[in-house]
């Protein structure tokens, strides 16, 4: 399942809607929606590009089954996505901690040969 989203203001909501279409009432839907919201929001805010792509695929690693949620942006940001420690008064900056908690630390970031930023998260299924 692959989708391309291009309206930056609506990206998190569109990502959640796409997941509901793809997954129906699957038990992992809530966690996948939270992960997608965070990753798509980061891609829209920090990816500095006109588009974001999201995909969801079943994966198997070491005989364990996962959902692999991947978000790709043009990779125009000079920074690498890492969790940061926001101040107590800040209202943003906790998204990657949410992703980290939901995936048990099983998420990663890389670049394609074309320089696009990829952030993937594994959720047990």
Secondary structure, DSSP 8 states (H G I E B T S, - for coil): -EEEE--GGGHHHHHHHHHHHHHTT-TTHHHHHHHHHHHHHHHHHHS-SS-EEEEEEEEEETTEEEEEEEEEE----SS--------TT-SSS-HHHHHHHHHTT-EEEEE-TT--EEEEEEEE-
